[in-house]
Each structure stands twice: as C-alpha cells, then as structure tokens.
C-alpha cells in the first residue's frame, strides 16, 4: 500500500503527465491481449499470416476477416474502470497526454481526449493502394474464423486494409514524433498493461526515465520495465488505477 500512496503523491504533484498503455488496460473489458498465456492473440493465431503486409497481399480475405472479427468483439465490450481512471487523470492533472499501443477505441469511449495511437486503429481503415481513408463497415457478428472480402477503394478500386501498423511497417511518423516529444517533456509517466517487448513503442517509458521523469508501472506481471520504473504497482489496471486516482485526488 505504501507504493500506492507514493505513486498517488507523485501523480497529484505532477505538472505534465503521460499515460502510456498496452493491451492489458483493455483486458478487463474482455479484449484479449497478445502475449498472455493461453488467451493471448499471438498464442492462438499466427502473426506472420495475419499481421504483416505480405499476409494481406497473400490472403486479403483471411486478414480482413480476422481484423473485422477483432473490431466486432471490441464493439460489443465497454471501457472498464481502468479506462475511466485514465480520463480522471486527464481531467485532474494540469496536462495529460494519453499514448496507446492499442488499436481499440476504448480510451475514446471512456472520454479520454485525443489519445495518440502509435499502432493505428481498427476504426481508421484505408485504401491499400492510394491510402485514402475508408468508411468503417457496419458492425458485424463476431465470427472468429470468418473470411471476408475487403471492400474496394472508391477512388482507385484497390482493396481496403485495416488502419493498424503491421509487423515490419513503420509507425505513423507524426504519432511517434509527438509521443517521443511528450515523453521527454513529462515529469511523470504512467505505463499500464504493456509487456514492453515491441519497439519502438517500448522506448517511450525509457525516454521518460532518461529525461528524469518519475515512471510508475501498473501490471500484474513483471516486465523488463520493472528494473527502471520508479514505482511498480503489481495488480490489474481496473483495480489499481481507480485506487490510484482516488488516493491522488480524494473525493471531498
Ligand atoms: N491489467 C494490467 N495489465 C495487464 C492485465 C490487467 N488486467 N492483464 C494483462 N496485463 C498485462 C500483461 O501482464 C502483459 O504484460 O498486459 C500486458 C500485455 O502485453 P502484450 O499482450 O504483449 O500487449 P502489448 O504490450 O500491448 O503489445 C504491444 O505488440 O503485437 C504487438 O501491436 C501489438 O500493440 C501490440 C504490441
């Protein structure tokens, strides 16, 4: 409990906060993470045949259908108290930026403003040919094994692709640049629910440490960040984050 109080004092005193999130913050909404034992998406599916540009070129129906399955799952769940606590931080700390690796829209639906999506979003499909933004298709039934022909671009007729960053692809330049800038300028970075294994996103908490910020990690499991985080709060985000915000800004 001592660590939670220390973390709450640091959060209440912070002038510029970055909240950096990974799949773990959405886990308690029912959205699978990538690397958790048994349930992780990369434990159950092959990233090489689903999450690379070559995979989409080889089998656009398999890839488009899988991402539409993930999007339909997300449209059926709700943000959890962890997402709500991030919005509380954004409302209470003088200046808070949310940087997420997640491609879901749960931060937005919890009321967080302008999250930076380092790995894109399931809700911003675009043309694989001319990159023109495309309409998000109507919600469909979640059906894990479904193959679906991707829609065609209204401008060049090339297939529409998910608006996410695949393995082997560069991150959106502006998003990464802004995220690094925010990490160098913040005085407190809260990293929640990430295994810290995928670069360059995993650099963000390290940049904050390098520039003297207090780094607080929230994760039920140890990660490579345990060694450099100022405070490690080992527990689930939907429990820890509300406790953290209630301790930082006690209700009157
Ligand atoms: N609360 C907080 N953290 C949790 C919870 C929870 N309830 N449940 C699981 N976690 C933690 C796990 O312990 C793990 O450290 O969330 C982390 C999830 O790690 P990953 O599944 O690797 O997800 P993430 O770190 O977001 O992956 C980064 O990898 O495949 C790419 O593009 C994908 O953005 C993703 C990137």
py3Dmol code that shows the C-alpha trace and the ligand (Angstrom):
import py3Dmol

protein = """\
ATOM      1  CA  UNK A   1       0.000   0.000   0.000  1.00  0.00           C
ATOM      2  CA  UNK A   2       2.983   2.251   0.676  1.00  0.00           C
ATOM      3  CA  UNK A   3       3.870   2.207  -3.050  1.00  0.00           C
ATOM      4  CA  UNK A   4       0.312   3.195  -3.989  1.00  0.00           C
ATOM      5  CA  UNK A   5       0.472   6.199  -1.643  1.00  0.00           C
ATOM      6  CA  UNK A   6       3.874   7.228  -3.021  1.00  0.00           C
ATOM      7  CA  UNK A   7       2.538   6.892  -6.569  1.00  0.00           C
ATOM      8  CA  UNK A   8      -0.581   8.915  -5.704  1.00  0.00           C
ATOM      9  CA  UNK A   9       1.513  11.709  -4.160  1.00  0.00           C
ATOM     10  CA  UNK A  10       3.713  11.828  -7.271  1.00  0.00           C
ATOM     11  CA  UNK A  11       0.651  11.875  -9.555  1.00  0.00           C
ATOM     12  CA  UNK A  12      -1.075  14.649  -7.569  1.00  0.00           C
ATOM     13  CA  UNK A  13       2.090  16.771  -7.731  1.00  0.00           C
ATOM     14  CA  UNK A  14       2.858  16.136 -11.420  1.00  0.00           C
ATOM     15  CA  UNK A  15       2.718  19.055 -13.865  1.00  0.00           C
ATOM     16  CA  UNK A  16       2.910  17.107 -17.161  1.00  0.00           C
ATOM     17  CA  UNK A  17       1.708  13.502 -17.272  1.00  0.00           C
ATOM     18  CA  UNK A  18       1.941  10.842 -19.974  1.00  0.00           C
ATOM     19  CA  UNK A  19      -0.256   7.774 -19.656  1.00  0.00           C
ATOM     20  CA  UNK A  20       1.225   5.023 -21.852  1.00  0.00           C
ATOM     21  CA  UNK A  21      -0.998   1.973 -22.364  1.00  0.00           C
ATOM     22  CA  UNK A  22      -0.886  -1.500 -23.861  1.00  0.00           C
ATOM     23  CA  UNK A  23      -3.351  -4.337 -24.353  1.00  0.00           C
ATOM     24  CA  UNK A  24      -3.517  -5.043 -20.599  1.00  0.00           C
ATOM     25  CA  UNK A  25      -5.657  -1.969 -19.917  1.00  0.00           C
ATOM     26  CA  UNK A  26      -8.378  -3.436 -22.170  1.00  0.00           C
ATOM     27  CA  UNK A  27      -8.065  -6.996 -20.789  1.00  0.00           C
ATOM     28  CA  UNK A  28     -10.740  -6.475 -18.115  1.00  0.00           C
ATOM     29  CA  UNK A  29     -13.124  -5.227 -20.779  1.00  0.00           C
ATOM     30  CA  UNK A  30     -12.856  -8.679 -22.332  1.00  0.00           C
ATOM     31  CA  UNK A  31     -10.432  -7.784 -25.135  1.00  0.00           C
ATOM     32  CA  UNK A  32      -7.687 -10.415 -25.475  1.00  0.00           C
ATOM     33  CA  UNK A  33      -4.080  -9.287 -25.034  1.00  0.00           C
ATOM     34  CA  UNK A  34      -1.352 -10.545 -27.370  1.00  0.00           C
ATOM     35  CA  UNK A  35       1.054 -12.450 -25.135  1.00  0.00           C
ATOM     36  CA  UNK A  36      -0.844 -13.586 -22.048  1.00  0.00           C
ATOM     37  CA  UNK A  37      -0.554 -17.356 -21.636  1.00  0.00           C
ATOM     38  CA  UNK A  38      -3.404 -19.325 -23.291  1.00  0.00           C
ATOM     39  CA  UNK A  39      -5.570 -16.304 -24.159  1.00  0.00           C
ATOM     40  CA  UNK A  40      -3.041 -14.087 -25.942  1.00  0.00           C
ATOM     41  CA  UNK A  41      -3.826 -13.489 -29.622  1.00  0.00           C
ATOM     42  CA  UNK A  42      -0.284 -14.451 -30.639  1.00  0.00           C
ATOM     43  CA  UNK A  43      -0.642 -17.626 -28.564  1.00  0.00           C
ATOM     44  CA  UNK A  44      -3.722 -18.577 -30.597  1.00  0.00           C
ATOM     45  CA  UNK A  45      -3.048 -17.109 -34.032  1.00  0.00           C
ATOM     46  CA  UNK A  46      -0.022 -16.808 -36.309  1.00  0.00           C
ATOM     47  CA  UNK A  47       1.081 -13.158 -36.561  1.00  0.00           C
ATOM     48  CA  UNK A  48       3.040 -13.950 -39.751  1.00  0.00           C
ATOM     49  CA  UNK A  49      -0.119 -14.922 -41.643  1.00  0.00           C
ATOM     50  CA  UNK A  50      -2.331 -12.180 -40.152  1.00  0.00           C
ATOM     51  CA  UNK A  51      -0.313  -9.096 -39.179  1.00  0.00           C
ATOM     52  CA  UNK A  52       2.200  -8.370 -41.968  1.00  0.00           C
ATOM     53  CA  UNK A  53       1.852  -6.568 -45.328  1.00  0.00           C
ATOM     54  CA  UNK A  54       2.788  -9.822 -47.090  1.00  0.00           C
ATOM     55  CA  UNK A  55      -0.006 -11.667 -45.269  1.00  0.00           C
ATOM     56  CA  UNK A  56      -2.555  -9.149 -46.586  1.00  0.00           C
ATOM     57  CA  UNK A  57      -1.138  -9.385 -50.108  1.00  0.00           C
ATOM     58  CA  UNK A  58      -1.211 -13.210 -49.968  1.00  0.00           C
ATOM     59  CA  UNK A  59      -4.704 -13.571 -48.482  1.00  0.00           C
ATOM     60  CA  UNK A  60      -6.644 -10.292 -48.080  1.00  0.00           C
ATOM     61  CA  UNK A  61      -9.871 -12.130 -47.168  1.00  0.00           C
ATOM     62  CA  UNK A  62      -8.249 -14.020 -44.241  1.00  0.00           C
ATOM     63  CA  UNK A  63      -6.596 -10.857 -42.902  1.00  0.00           C
ATOM     64  CA  UNK A  64      -9.566  -8.514 -43.422  1.00  0.00           C
ATOM     65  CA  UNK A  65     -11.941 -11.096 -41.872  1.00  0.00           C
ATOM     66  CA  UNK A  66      -9.705 -11.504 -38.798  1.00  0.00           C
ATOM     67  CA  UNK A  67      -9.445  -7.800 -38.135  1.00  0.00           C
ATOM     68  CA  UNK A  68     -13.211  -7.377 -38.682  1.00  0.00           C
ATOM     69  CA  UNK A  69     -13.706 -10.171 -36.097  1.00  0.00           C
ATOM     70  CA  UNK A  70     -11.497  -8.236 -33.638  1.00  0.00           C
ATOM     71  CA  UNK A  71     -13.325  -4.985 -34.353  1.00  0.00           C
ATOM     72  CA  UNK A  72     -16.747  -6.652 -33.876  1.00  0.00           C
ATOM     73  CA  UNK A  73     -15.582  -8.021 -30.486  1.00  0.00           C
ATOM     74  CA  UNK A  74     -14.474  -4.556 -29.401  1.00  0.00           C
ATOM     75  CA  UNK A  75     -17.798  -3.028 -30.466  1.00  0.00           C
ATOM     76  CA  UNK A  76     -19.523  -5.450 -28.062  1.00  0.00           C
ATOM     77  CA  UNK A  77     -17.495  -4.588 -24.949  1.00  0.00           C
ATOM     78  CA  UNK A  78     -17.282  -1.453 -22.811  1.00  0.00           C
ATOM     79  CA  UNK A  79     -14.422   0.575 -21.364  1.00  0.00           C
ATOM     80  CA  UNK A  80     -13.520  -0.623 -17.842  1.00  0.00           C
ATOM     81  CA  UNK A  81     -12.735   1.388 -14.635  1.00  0.00           C
ATOM     82  CA  UNK A  82      -9.092   1.477 -15.743  1.00  0.00           C
ATOM     83  CA  UNK A  83     -10.009   3.449 -18.873  1.00  0.00           C
ATOM     84  CA  UNK A  84     -12.260   5.706 -16.766  1.00  0.00           C
ATOM     85  CA  UNK A  85      -9.408   6.393 -14.332  1.00  0.00           C
ATOM     86  CA  UNK A  86      -7.203   7.497 -17.249  1.00  0.00           C
ATOM     87  CA  UNK A  87      -9.888  10.040 -18.146  1.00  0.00           C
ATOM     88  CA  UNK A  88      -9.937  11.181 -14.483  1.00  0.00           C
ATOM     89  CA  UNK A  89      -6.170  11.741 -14.663  1.00  0.00           C
ATOM     90  CA  UNK A  90      -6.605  13.715 -17.877  1.00  0.00           C
ATOM     91  CA  UNK A  91      -9.293  15.826 -16.154  1.00  0.00           C
ATOM     92  CA  UNK A  92      -7.417  16.378 -12.872  1.00  0.00           C
ATOM     93  CA  UNK A  93      -3.703  16.671 -13.724  1.00  0.00           C
ATOM     94  CA  UNK A  94      -2.682  20.017 -15.262  1.00  0.00           C
ATOM     95  CA  UNK A  95      -1.645  18.450 -18.588  1.00  0.00           C
ATOM     96  CA  UNK A  96      -2.012  14.784 -19.521  1.00  0.00           C
ATOM     97  CA  UNK A  97      -1.404  13.070 -22.876  1.00  0.00           C
ATOM     98  CA  UNK A  98      -2.569   9.514 -23.499  1.00  0.00           C
ATOM     99  CA  UNK A  99      -0.288   7.427 -25.734  1.00  0.00           C
ATOM    100  CA  UNK A 100      -1.584   3.962 -26.569  1.00  0.00           C
ATOM    101  CA  UNK A 101      -0.338   0.906 -28.469  1.00  0.00           C
ATOM    102  CA  UNK A 102      -3.927  -0.345 -28.603  1.00  0.00           C
ATOM    103  CA  UNK A 103      -5.995  -0.309 -31.778  1.00  0.00           C
ATOM    104  CA  UNK A 104      -9.325  -0.342 -29.915  1.00  0.00           C
ATOM    105  CA  UNK A 105     -11.419   2.777 -29.238  1.00  0.00           C
ATOM    106  CA  UNK A 106     -11.950   2.191 -25.508  1.00  0.00           C
ATOM    107  CA  UNK A 107      -9.923   5.216 -24.386  1.00  0.00           C
ATOM    108  CA  UNK A 108     -12.095   7.424 -26.621  1.00  0.00           C
ATOM    109  CA  UNK A 109     -15.297   5.770 -25.416  1.00  0.00           C
ATOM    110  CA  UNK A 110     -14.186   6.339 -21.792  1.00  0.00           C
ATOM    111  CA  UNK A 111     -13.919  10.068 -22.533  1.00  0.00           C
ATOM    112  CA  UNK A 112     -10.130  10.391 -22.878  1.00  0.00           C
ATOM    113  CA  UNK A 113      -9.260  13.199 -25.292  1.00  0.00           C
ATOM    114  CA  UNK A 114      -7.041  12.786 -28.357  1.00  0.00           C
ATOM    115  CA  UNK A 115      -5.184   9.558 -27.488  1.00  0.00           C
ATOM    116  CA  UNK A 116      -2.120   9.053 -29.687  1.00  0.00           C
ATOM    117  CA  UNK A 117      -2.421   5.665 -31.416  1.00  0.00           C
ATOM    118  CA  UNK A 118       1.157   4.504 -32.052  1.00  0.00           C
ATOM    119  CA  UNK A 119      -0.064   1.306 -33.772  1.00  0.00           C
ATOM    120  CA  UNK A 120      -3.035   2.815 -35.583  1.00  0.00           C
ATOM    121  CA  UNK A 121      -6.650   1.863 -35.015  1.00  0.00           C
ATOM    122  CA  UNK A 122      -9.223  -0.693 -36.131  1.00  0.00           C
ATOM    123  CA  UNK A 123     -11.518   2.273 -36.730  1.00  0.00           C
ATOM    124  CA  UNK A 124      -9.432   4.029 -39.398  1.00  0.00           C
ATOM    125  CA  UNK A 125      -9.352   1.648 -42.398  1.00  0.00           C
ATOM    126  CA  UNK A 126      -7.682   2.992 -45.535  1.00  0.00           C
ATOM    127  CA  UNK A 127      -7.003   2.053 -49.122  1.00  0.00           C
ATOM    128  CA  UNK A 128      -4.024  -0.309 -49.525  1.00  0.00           C
ATOM    129  CA  UNK A 129      -3.305   1.395 -52.849  1.00  0.00           C
ATOM    130  CA  UNK A 130      -3.804   5.162 -52.572  1.00  0.00           C
ATOM    131  CA  UNK A 131      -4.070   5.326 -48.715  1.00  0.00           C
ATOM    132  CA  UNK A 132      -7.362   7.240 -48.999  1.00  0.00           C
ATOM    133  CA  UNK A 133      -9.326   6.906 -45.714  1.00  0.00           C
ATOM    134  CA  UNK A 134     -12.251   4.461 -45.985  1.00  0.00           C
ATOM    135  CA  UNK A 135     -15.599   4.120 -44.207  1.00  0.00           C
ATOM    136  CA  UNK A 136     -15.700   1.816 -41.166  1.00  0.00           C
ATOM    137  CA  UNK A 137     -18.051  -1.000 -42.304  1.00  0.00           C
ATOM    138  CA  UNK A 138     -21.285  -1.606 -40.375  1.00  0.00           C
ATOM    139  CA  UNK A 139     -20.929  -3.748 -37.209  1.00  0.00           C
ATOM    140  CA  UNK A 140     -20.985  -7.488 -37.962  1.00  0.00           C
ATOM    141  CA  UNK A 141     -21.406 -10.642 -35.893  1.00  0.00           C
ATOM    142  CA  UNK A 142     -18.128 -11.695 -34.206  1.00  0.00           C
ATOM    143  CA  UNK A 143     -17.118 -14.856 -36.082  1.00  0.00           C
ATOM    144  CA  UNK A 144     -13.520 -15.896 -35.391  1.00  0.00           C
ATOM    145  CA  UNK A 145     -12.819 -17.942 -38.462  1.00  0.00           C
ATOM    146  CA  UNK A 146     -14.689 -15.783 -40.980  1.00  0.00           C
ATOM    147  CA  UNK A 147     -13.021 -14.878 -44.261  1.00  0.00           C
ATOM    148  CA  UNK A 148     -14.303 -11.590 -45.669  1.00  0.00           C
ATOM    149  CA  UNK A 149     -13.513  -9.887 -48.962  1.00  0.00           C
ATOM    150  CA  UNK A 150     -12.212  -6.395 -48.094  1.00  0.00           C
ATOM    151  CA  UNK A 151     -14.225  -3.513 -49.581  1.00  0.00           C
ATOM    152  CA  UNK A 152     -12.758  -1.766 -52.637  1.00  0.00           C
ATOM    153  CA  UNK A 153     -11.489   1.821 -52.644  1.00  0.00           C
ATOM    154  CA  UNK A 154     -13.985   4.260 -54.180  1.00  0.00           C
ATOM    155  CA  UNK A 155     -11.076   6.172 -55.733  1.00  0.00           C
ATOM    156  CA  UNK A 156      -8.689   3.568 -57.140  1.00  0.00           C
ATOM    157  CA  UNK A 157     -10.535   0.272 -56.581  1.00  0.00           C
ATOM    158  CA  UNK A 158      -7.623  -1.268 -54.632  1.00  0.00           C
ATOM    159  CA  UNK A 159      -8.578  -3.314 -51.517  1.00  0.00           C
ATOM    160  CA  UNK A 160      -9.243  -1.507 -48.235  1.00  0.00           C
ATOM    161  CA  UNK A 161      -6.864  -2.549 -45.421  1.00  0.00           C
ATOM    162  CA  UNK A 162      -7.106  -2.272 -41.591  1.00  0.00           C
ATOM    163  CA  UNK A 163      -5.709   1.038 -40.277  1.00  0.00           C
ATOM    164  CA  UNK A 164      -3.283  -0.753 -37.949  1.00  0.00           C
ATOM    165  CA  UNK A 165       0.541  -0.979 -38.017  1.00  0.00           C
ATOM    166  CA  UNK A 166       1.678  -4.452 -39.070  1.00  0.00           C
ATOM    167  CA  UNK A 167       4.948  -6.117 -38.172  1.00  0.00           C
ATOM    168  CA  UNK A 168       7.640  -4.769 -40.487  1.00  0.00           C
ATOM    169  CA  UNK A 169       5.808  -1.462 -41.028  1.00  0.00           C
ATOM    170  CA  UNK A 170       6.898   1.955 -39.773  1.00  0.00           C
ATOM    171  CA  UNK A 171       4.800   3.623 -37.071  1.00  0.00           C
ATOM    172  CA  UNK A 172       2.846   6.729 -38.109  1.00  0.00           C
ATOM    173  CA  UNK A 173       5.619   9.344 -38.199  1.00  0.00           C
ATOM    174  CA  UNK A 174       3.689  12.198 -36.589  1.00  0.00           C
ATOM    175  CA  UNK A 175       2.326   9.962 -33.810  1.00  0.00           C
ATOM    176  CA  UNK A 176       5.774   8.627 -32.920  1.00  0.00           C
ATOM    177  CA  UNK A 177       7.383  12.078 -33.058  1.00  0.00           C
ATOM    178  CA  UNK A 178       4.731  13.581 -30.796  1.00  0.00           C
ATOM    179  CA  UNK A 179       4.916  10.613 -28.398  1.00  0.00           C
ATOM    180  CA  UNK A 180       8.689  10.964 -28.029  1.00  0.00           C
ATOM    181  CA  UNK A 181       8.365  14.714 -27.516  1.00  0.00           C
ATOM    182  CA  UNK A 182       5.746  14.202 -24.803  1.00  0.00           C
ATOM    183  CA  UNK A 183       7.891  11.522 -23.122  1.00  0.00           C
ATOM    184  CA  UNK A 184      10.894  13.883 -22.977  1.00  0.00           C
ATOM    185  CA  UNK A 185       8.774  16.754 -21.575  1.00  0.00           C
ATOM    186  CA  UNK A 186       6.664  14.961 -18.960  1.00  0.00           C
ATOM    187  CA  UNK A 187       7.572  14.796 -15.270  1.00  0.00           C
ATOM    188  CA  UNK A 188       5.550  11.636 -14.684  1.00  0.00           C
ATOM    189  CA  UNK A 189       4.856   8.685 -16.999  1.00  0.00           C
ATOM    190  CA  UNK A 190       2.319   6.034 -16.005  1.00  0.00           C
ATOM    191  CA  UNK A 191       2.813   2.833 -18.058  1.00  0.00           C
ATOM    192  CA  UNK A 192      -0.138   0.441 -17.886  1.00  0.00           C
ATOM    193  CA  UNK A 193      -0.659  -3.063 -19.255  1.00  0.00           C
ATOM    194  CA  UNK A 194       2.223  -3.474 -21.662  1.00  0.00           C
ATOM    195  CA  UNK A 195       4.827  -6.226 -21.858  1.00  0.00           C
ATOM    196  CA  UNK A 196       7.336  -3.634 -23.074  1.00  0.00           C
ATOM    197  CA  UNK A 197       8.638  -6.004 -25.744  1.00  0.00           C
ATOM    198  CA  UNK A 198       7.703  -4.296 -29.015  1.00  0.00           C
ATOM    199  CA  UNK A 199       9.870  -1.443 -30.332  1.00  0.00           C
ATOM    200  CA  UNK A 200       9.951   1.439 -30.999  1.00  0.00           C
ATOM    201  CA  UNK A 201       6.821   1.886 -28.797  1.00  0.00           C
ATOM    202  CA  UNK A 202       8.627   0.254 -25.854  1.00  0.00           C
ATOM    203  CA  UNK A 203      11.177   3.109 -25.970  1.00  0.00           C
ATOM    204  CA  UNK A 204       8.595   5.622 -24.683  1.00  0.00           C
ATOM    205  CA  UNK A 205       8.873   4.823 -20.947  1.00  0.00           C
ATOM    206  CA  UNK A 206      12.674   4.656 -21.312  1.00  0.00           C
ATOM    207  CA  UNK A 207      12.789   8.105 -22.894  1.00  0.00           C
ATOM    208  CA  UNK A 208      10.783   9.467 -19.949  1.00  0.00           C
ATOM    209  CA  UNK A 209      13.237   7.881 -17.496  1.00  0.00           C
ATOM    210  CA  UNK A 210      16.200   9.309 -19.457  1.00  0.00           C
ATOM    211  CA  UNK A 211      14.710  12.800 -19.166  1.00  0.00           C
ATOM    212  CA  UNK A 212      14.220  12.499 -15.404  1.00  0.00           C
ATOM    213  CA  UNK A 213      10.500  11.670 -15.180  1.00  0.00           C
ATOM    214  CA  UNK A 214       9.006   9.548 -12.428  1.00  0.00           C
ATOM    215  CA  UNK A 215       7.850   6.294 -14.079  1.00  0.00           C
ATOM    216  CA  UNK A 216       5.041   4.311 -12.452  1.00  0.00           C
ATOM    217  CA  UNK A 217       4.222   0.879 -13.896  1.00  0.00           C
ATOM    218  CA  UNK A 218       0.888  -0.917 -13.468  1.00  0.00           C
ATOM    219  CA  UNK A 219       0.959  -4.603 -14.447  1.00  0.00           C
ATOM    220  CA  UNK A 220       0.038  -7.851 -12.598  1.00  0.00           C
ATOM    221  CA  UNK A 221       3.187  -9.440 -14.049  1.00  0.00           C
ATOM    222  CA  UNK A 222       6.849  -8.383 -14.014  1.00  0.00           C
ATOM    223  CA  UNK A 223       8.119  -6.848 -17.282  1.00  0.00           C
ATOM    224  CA  UNK A 224      11.519  -5.556 -18.492  1.00  0.00           C
ATOM    225  CA  UNK A 225      10.358  -2.141 -17.227  1.00  0.00           C
ATOM    226  CA  UNK A 226      10.371  -3.306 -13.577  1.00  0.00           C
ATOM    227  CA  UNK A 227      14.086  -2.583 -13.453  1.00  0.00           C
ATOM    228  CA  UNK A 228      13.810   1.085 -14.469  1.00  0.00           C
ATOM    229  CA  UNK A 229      10.368   2.080 -13.182  1.00  0.00           C
ATOM    230  CA  UNK A 230      10.404   4.356 -10.119  1.00  0.00           C
ATOM    231  CA  UNK A 231       7.391   2.527  -8.661  1.00  0.00           C
ATOM    232  CA  UNK A 232       5.901  -0.850  -9.684  1.00  0.00           C
ATOM    233  CA  UNK A 233       2.241  -1.415  -8.788  1.00  0.00           C
ATOM    234  CA  UNK A 234       1.642  -5.148  -9.355  1.00  0.00           C
ATOM    235  CA  UNK A 235      -2.042  -5.667  -9.988  1.00  0.00           C
ATOM    236  CA  UNK A 236      -4.839  -5.345 -12.560  1.00  0.00           C
ATOM    237  CA  UNK A 237      -5.437  -1.918 -14.099  1.00  0.00           C
ATOM    238  CA  UNK A 238      -9.188  -1.846 -13.383  1.00  0.00           C
ATOM    239  CA  UNK A 239      -8.430  -2.110  -9.648  1.00  0.00           C
ATOM    240  CA  UNK A 240      -5.125  -0.235  -9.322  1.00  0.00           C
ATOM    241  CA  UNK A 241      -5.920   2.828 -11.466  1.00  0.00           C
ATOM    242  CA  UNK A 242      -9.153   3.832  -9.668  1.00  0.00           C
ATOM    243  CA  UNK A 243      -7.385   3.316  -6.304  1.00  0.00           C
ATOM    244  CA  UNK A 244      -4.545   5.497  -7.577  1.00  0.00           C
ATOM    245  CA  UNK A 245      -6.785   8.360  -8.701  1.00  0.00           C
ATOM    246  CA  UNK A 246      -8.895   8.192  -5.508  1.00  0.00           C
ATOM    247  CA  UNK A 247      -5.701   8.440  -3.424  1.00  0.00           C
ATOM    248  CA  UNK A 248      -4.297  11.259  -5.573  1.00  0.00           C
ATOM    249  CA  UNK A 249      -7.485  13.311  -5.586  1.00  0.00           C
ATOM    250  CA  UNK A 250      -9.622  12.171  -2.598  1.00  0.00           C
ATOM    251  CA  UNK A 251     -13.337  12.823  -3.074  1.00  0.00           C
ATOM    252  CA  UNK A 252     -14.446  15.790  -0.906  1.00  0.00           C
TER     253      UNK A 252
END
"""
ligand_1 = """\
36
LIG
N -4.163 -5.006 -16.024
C -2.923 -4.556 -16.367
N -2.079 -5.262 -17.145
C -2.498 -6.471 -17.576
C -3.759 -7.005 -17.260
C -4.609 -6.210 -16.459
N -5.827 -6.648 -16.088
N -3.878 -8.238 -17.851
C -2.718 -8.446 -18.513
N -1.893 -7.401 -18.341
C -0.536 -7.213 -18.862
C 0.236 -8.488 -19.108
O 0.893 -8.904 -17.919
C 1.227 -8.023 -20.193
O 2.411 -7.520 -19.589
O -0.661 -6.599 -20.129
C 0.494 -6.893 -20.903
C 0.036 -7.247 -22.299
O 1.200 -7.460 -23.062
P 1.024 -7.776 -24.620
O -0.043 -8.806 -24.773
O 2.392 -8.025 -25.160
O 0.421 -6.431 -25.237
P 1.207 -5.107 -25.580
O 2.339 -4.862 -24.630
O 0.199 -4.046 -25.721
O 1.810 -5.469 -27.035
C 2.488 -4.447 -27.728
O 2.614 -5.901 -29.669
O 1.735 -7.355 -31.223
C 2.001 -6.053 -30.940
O 0.834 -4.354 -31.995
C 0.738 -5.245 -30.936
O 0.371 -3.180 -29.744
C 0.772 -4.524 -29.590
C 2.233 -4.619 -29.195
"""
view = py3Dmol.view(width=600, height=400)
view.addModel(protein, "pdb")
view.setStyle({"model": 0}, {"cartoon": {"style": "trace"}})
view.addModel(ligand_1, "xyz")
view.setStyle({"model": 1}, {"stick": {}})
view.zoomTo()
view.show()
